[in-house]
Amino acid sequence: MKPLMFLTVFLVGALAMPALVESAQPAKQAGQSSVRAQRPPRKVQGETPKPILVDGDQAYKANCLRCHWEPRKFSEREMVTIMRHMRVRANLTSEETEAILKYLTR
């Protein structure tokens, strides 16, 4: 197949793909909202979120002990920086990060 012909077939297919996907989805019924509108409602101003309690000792044992056998002592400023990096590397939630930081700096 010649390169120009291949490019033409590719572009026509790429342009037709959104129309094919849209036609394959079931039609919306009256009053039915889109997937985007089905997100949970936004937080109402003045409403306090329910705190998720995470034990720092348990979070450390579950996430950090794989590589760090004993917690080393660093200043609180250094620990904040270290935890910022380790949150990404260990895939920690913000609650786990805060709990581990409090556990290590107490």
Biotite code that builds the C-alpha atoms (Angstrom):
import biotite.structure as struc

atoms = struc.array([
    struc.Atom([0.000, 0.000, 0.000], chain_id="A", res_id=1, res_name="MET", atom_name="CA", element="C"),
    struc.Atom([1.349, 3.386, -0.882], chain_id="A", res_id=2, res_name="LYS", atom_name="CA", element="C"),
    struc.Atom([2.157, 5.722, 2.026], chain_id="A", res_id=3, res_name="PRO", atom_name="CA", element="C"),
    struc.Atom([-0.272, 8.417, 0.883], chain_id="A", res_id=4, res_name="LEU", atom_name="CA", element="C"),
    struc.Atom([-3.115, 5.927, 0.557], chain_id="A", res_id=5, res_name="MET", atom_name="CA", element="C"),
    struc.Atom([-2.326, 4.496, 4.011], chain_id="A", res_id=6, res_name="PHE", atom_name="CA", element="C"),
    struc.Atom([-2.338, 7.986, 5.546], chain_id="A", res_id=7, res_name="LEU", atom_name="CA", element="C"),
    struc.Atom([-5.676, 8.793, 3.891], chain_id="A", res_id=8, res_name="THR", atom_name="CA", element="C"),
    struc.Atom([-7.297, 5.588, 5.173], chain_id="A", res_id=9, res_name="VAL", atom_name="CA", element="C"),
    struc.Atom([-5.892, 6.225, 8.651], chain_id="A", res_id=10, res_name="PHE", atom_name="CA", element="C"),
    struc.Atom([-7.187, 9.799, 8.807], chain_id="A", res_id=11, res_name="LEU", atom_name="CA", element="C"),
    struc.Atom([-10.656, 8.863, 7.535], chain_id="A", res_id=12, res_name="VAL", atom_name="CA", element="C"),
    struc.Atom([-10.846, 6.122, 10.183], chain_id="A", res_id=13, res_name="GLY", atom_name="CA", element="C"),
    struc.Atom([-9.664, 8.472, 12.921], chain_id="A", res_id=14, res_name="ALA", atom_name="CA", element="C"),
    struc.Atom([-12.243, 11.091, 11.965], chain_id="A", res_id=15, res_name="LEU", atom_name="CA", element="C"),
    struc.Atom([-15.070, 8.545, 11.785], chain_id="A", res_id=16, res_name="ALA", atom_name="CA", element="C"),
    struc.Atom([-14.258, 6.893, 15.154], chain_id="A", res_id=17, res_name="MET", atom_name="CA", element="C"),
    struc.Atom([-16.029, 9.438, 17.436], chain_id="A", res_id=18, res_name="PRO", atom_name="CA", element="C"),
    struc.Atom([-19.204, 9.150, 15.367], chain_id="A", res_id=19, res_name="ALA", atom_name="CA", element="C"),
    struc.Atom([-19.083, 5.349, 15.587], chain_id="A", res_id=20, res_name="LEU", atom_name="CA", element="C"),
    struc.Atom([-18.563, 5.387, 19.347], chain_id="A", res_id=21, res_name="VAL", atom_name="CA", element="C"),
    struc.Atom([-21.401, 7.867, 19.849], chain_id="A", res_id=22, res_name="GLU", atom_name="CA", element="C"),
    struc.Atom([-23.791, 5.829, 17.714], chain_id="A", res_id=23, res_name="SER", atom_name="CA", element="C"),
    struc.Atom([-22.934, 2.655, 19.649], chain_id="A", res_id=24, res_name="ALA", atom_name="CA", element="C"),
    struc.Atom([-24.012, 4.189, 22.974], chain_id="A", res_id=25, res_name="GLN", atom_name="CA", element="C"),
    struc.Atom([-27.683, 3.889, 23.950], chain_id="A", res_id=26, res_name="PRO", atom_name="CA", element="C"),
    struc.Atom([-29.757, 6.998, 23.383], chain_id="A", res_id=27, res_name="ALA", atom_name="CA", element="C"),
    struc.Atom([-30.516, 9.149, 26.424], chain_id="A", res_id=28, res_name="LYS", atom_name="CA", element="C"),
    struc.Atom([-34.050, 9.112, 27.640], chain_id="A", res_id=29, res_name="GLN", atom_name="CA", element="C"),
    struc.Atom([-35.813, 12.285, 28.679], chain_id="A", res_id=30, res_name="ALA", atom_name="CA", element="C"),
    struc.Atom([-34.719, 13.403, 32.130], chain_id="A", res_id=31, res_name="GLY", atom_name="CA", element="C"),
    struc.Atom([-31.638, 11.171, 32.154], chain_id="A", res_id=32, res_name="GLN", atom_name="CA", element="C"),
    struc.Atom([-28.421, 12.987, 32.923], chain_id="A", res_id=33, res_name="SER", atom_name="CA", element="C"),
    struc.Atom([-25.049, 12.411, 31.365], chain_id="A", res_id=34, res_name="SER", atom_name="CA", element="C"),
    struc.Atom([-22.251, 10.464, 33.052], chain_id="A", res_id=35, res_name="VAL", atom_name="CA", element="C"),
    struc.Atom([-20.465, 13.700, 33.892], chain_id="A", res_id=36, res_name="ARG", atom_name="CA", element="C"),
    struc.Atom([-23.505, 14.972, 35.820], chain_id="A", res_id=37, res_name="ALA", atom_name="CA", element="C"),
    struc.Atom([-23.583, 11.826, 37.982], chain_id="A", res_id=38, res_name="GLN", atom_name="CA", element="C"),
    struc.Atom([-20.649, 12.939, 40.110], chain_id="A", res_id=39, res_name="ARG", atom_name="CA", element="C"),
    struc.Atom([-21.254, 13.192, 43.843], chain_id="A", res_id=40, res_name="PRO", atom_name="CA", element="C"),
    struc.Atom([-22.666, 16.535, 44.947], chain_id="A", res_id=41, res_name="PRO", atom_name="CA", element="C"),
    struc.Atom([-20.195, 19.227, 45.852], chain_id="A", res_id=42, res_name="ARG", atom_name="CA", element="C"),
    struc.Atom([-19.486, 20.037, 49.457], chain_id="A", res_id=43, res_name="LYS", atom_name="CA", element="C"),
    struc.Atom([-21.940, 22.547, 50.873], chain_id="A", res_id=44, res_name="VAL", atom_name="CA", element="C"),
    struc.Atom([-20.297, 25.617, 52.334], chain_id="A", res_id=45, res_name="GLN", atom_name="CA", element="C"),
    struc.Atom([-20.172, 25.450, 56.107], chain_id="A", res_id=46, res_name="GLY", atom_name="CA", element="C"),
    struc.Atom([-20.481, 21.654, 56.155], chain_id="A", res_id=47, res_name="GLU", atom_name="CA", element="C"),
    struc.Atom([-17.561, 19.962, 57.890], chain_id="A", res_id=48, res_name="THR", atom_name="CA", element="C"),
    struc.Atom([-16.223, 16.790, 56.288], chain_id="A", res_id=49, res_name="PRO", atom_name="CA", element="C"),
    struc.Atom([-16.135, 13.607, 58.340], chain_id="A", res_id=50, res_name="LYS", atom_name="CA", element="C"),
    struc.Atom([-12.545, 12.969, 59.410], chain_id="A", res_id=51, res_name="PRO", atom_name="CA", element="C"),
    struc.Atom([-10.968, 9.710, 58.351], chain_id="A", res_id=52, res_name="ILE", atom_name="CA", element="C"),
    struc.Atom([-8.939, 8.456, 61.254], chain_id="A", res_id=53, res_name="LEU", atom_name="CA", element="C"),
    struc.Atom([-5.699, 6.748, 60.297], chain_id="A", res_id=54, res_name="VAL", atom_name="CA", element="C"),
    struc.Atom([-3.323, 5.388, 62.930], chain_id="A", res_id=55, res_name="ASP", atom_name="CA", element="C"),
    struc.Atom([0.201, 6.581, 62.122], chain_id="A", res_id=56, res_name="GLY", atom_name="CA", element="C"),
    struc.Atom([1.863, 3.503, 63.620], chain_id="A", res_id=57, res_name="ASP", atom_name="CA", element="C"),
    struc.Atom([-0.279, 1.116, 61.585], chain_id="A", res_id=58, res_name="GLN", atom_name="CA", element="C"),
    struc.Atom([0.134, 3.202, 58.427], chain_id="A", res_id=59, res_name="ALA", atom_name="CA", element="C"),
    struc.Atom([3.921, 3.202, 58.901], chain_id="A", res_id=60, res_name="TYR", atom_name="CA", element="C"),
    struc.Atom([3.971, -0.571, 59.417], chain_id="A", res_id=61, res_name="LYS", atom_name="CA", element="C"),
    struc.Atom([1.717, -1.190, 56.406], chain_id="A", res_id=62, res_name="ALA", atom_name="CA", element="C"),
    struc.Atom([3.529, 1.106, 53.965], chain_id="A", res_id=63, res_name="ASN", atom_name="CA", element="C"),
    struc.Atom([7.033, 1.992, 55.137], chain_id="A", res_id=64, res_name="CYS", atom_name="CA", element="C"),
    struc.Atom([8.402, -1.151, 56.777], chain_id="A", res_id=65, res_name="LEU", atom_name="CA", element="C"),
    struc.Atom([8.906, -2.800, 53.404], chain_id="A", res_id=66, res_name="ARG", atom_name="CA", element="C"),
    struc.Atom([11.990, -0.654, 52.873], chain_id="A", res_id=67, res_name="CYS", atom_name="CA", element="C"),
    struc.Atom([12.606, 1.254, 56.136], chain_id="A", res_id=68, res_name="HIS", atom_name="CA", element="C"),
    struc.Atom([13.108, -1.096, 59.079], chain_id="A", res_id=69, res_name="TRP", atom_name="CA", element="C"),
    struc.Atom([13.573, 1.555, 61.714], chain_id="A", res_id=70, res_name="GLU", atom_name="CA", element="C"),
    struc.Atom([12.422, 5.182, 61.512], chain_id="A", res_id=71, res_name="PRO", atom_name="CA", element="C"),
    struc.Atom([15.356, 7.575, 61.462], chain_id="A", res_id=72, res_name="ARG", atom_name="CA", element="C"),
    struc.Atom([15.164, 10.860, 63.283], chain_id="A", res_id=73, res_name="LYS", atom_name="CA", element="C"),
    struc.Atom([15.040, 13.967, 61.128], chain_id="A", res_id=74, res_name="PHE", atom_name="CA", element="C"),
    struc.Atom([13.899, 17.485, 61.886], chain_id="A", res_id=75, res_name="SER", atom_name="CA", element="C"),
    struc.Atom([10.242, 18.235, 61.264], chain_id="A", res_id=76, res_name="GLU", atom_name="CA", element="C"),
    struc.Atom([11.156, 20.381, 58.267], chain_id="A", res_id=77, res_name="ARG", atom_name="CA", element="C"),
    struc.Atom([13.157, 17.542, 56.698], chain_id="A", res_id=78, res_name="GLU", atom_name="CA", element="C"),
    struc.Atom([10.372, 15.046, 57.418], chain_id="A", res_id=79, res_name="MET", atom_name="CA", element="C"),
    struc.Atom([7.813, 17.194, 55.591], chain_id="A", res_id=80, res_name="VAL", atom_name="CA", element="C"),
    struc.Atom([10.011, 17.144, 52.489], chain_id="A", res_id=81, res_name="THR", atom_name="CA", element="C"),
    struc.Atom([10.722, 13.425, 52.800], chain_id="A", res_id=82, res_name="ILE", atom_name="CA", element="C"),
    struc.Atom([7.034, 12.605, 53.259], chain_id="A", res_id=83, res_name="MET", atom_name="CA", element="C"),
    struc.Atom([6.120, 14.667, 50.200], chain_id="A", res_id=84, res_name="ARG", atom_name="CA", element="C"),
    struc.Atom([8.435, 12.502, 48.111], chain_id="A", res_id=85, res_name="HIS", atom_name="CA", element="C"),
    struc.Atom([7.462, 9.239, 49.774], chain_id="A", res_id=86, res_name="MET", atom_name="CA", element="C"),
    struc.Atom([3.749, 9.959, 49.332], chain_id="A", res_id=87, res_name="ARG", atom_name="CA", element="C"),
    struc.Atom([4.245, 9.720, 45.585], chain_id="A", res_id=88, res_name="VAL", atom_name="CA", element="C"),
    struc.Atom([6.615, 6.737, 45.692], chain_id="A", res_id=89, res_name="ARG", atom_name="CA", element="C"),
    struc.Atom([4.516, 4.685, 48.146], chain_id="A", res_id=90, res_name="ALA", atom_name="CA", element="C"),
    struc.Atom([1.156, 5.822, 46.714], chain_id="A", res_id=91, res_name="ASN", atom_name="CA", element="C"),
    struc.Atom([-0.070, 7.124, 50.074], chain_id="A", res_id=92, res_name="LEU", atom_name="CA", element="C"),
    struc.Atom([-3.299, 8.998, 50.675], chain_id="A", res_id=93, res_name="THR", atom_name="CA", element="C"),
    struc.Atom([-3.155, 12.439, 52.262], chain_id="A", res_id=94, res_name="SER", atom_name="CA", element="C"),
    struc.Atom([-4.602, 11.010, 55.502], chain_id="A", res_id=95, res_name="GLU", atom_name="CA", element="C"),
    struc.Atom([-1.902, 8.318, 55.645], chain_id="A", res_id=96, res_name="GLU", atom_name="CA", element="C"),
    struc.Atom([0.791, 10.883, 54.906], chain_id="A", res_id=97, res_name="THR", atom_name="CA", element="C"),
    struc.Atom([-0.350, 13.189, 57.707], chain_id="A", res_id=98, res_name="GLU", atom_name="CA", element="C"),
    struc.Atom([-0.681, 10.308, 60.177], chain_id="A", res_id=99, res_name="ALA", atom_name="CA", element="C"),
    struc.Atom([2.795, 8.957, 59.372], chain_id="A", res_id=100, res_name="ILE", atom_name="CA", element="C"),
    struc.Atom([4.286, 12.454, 59.583], chain_id="A", res_id=101, res_name="LEU", atom_name="CA", element="C"),
    struc.Atom([2.756, 12.981, 63.028], chain_id="A", res_id=102, res_name="LYS", atom_name="CA", element="C"),
    struc.Atom([3.953, 9.522, 64.099], chain_id="A", res_id=103, res_name="TYR", atom_name="CA", element="C"),
    struc.Atom([7.521, 10.184, 62.988], chain_id="A", res_id=104, res_name="LEU", atom_name="CA", element="C"),
    struc.Atom([7.812, 13.715, 64.406], chain_id="A", res_id=105, res_name="THR", atom_name="CA", element="C"),
    struc.Atom([6.390, 13.105, 67.854], chain_id="A", res_id=106, res_name="ARG", atom_name="CA", element="C"),
])
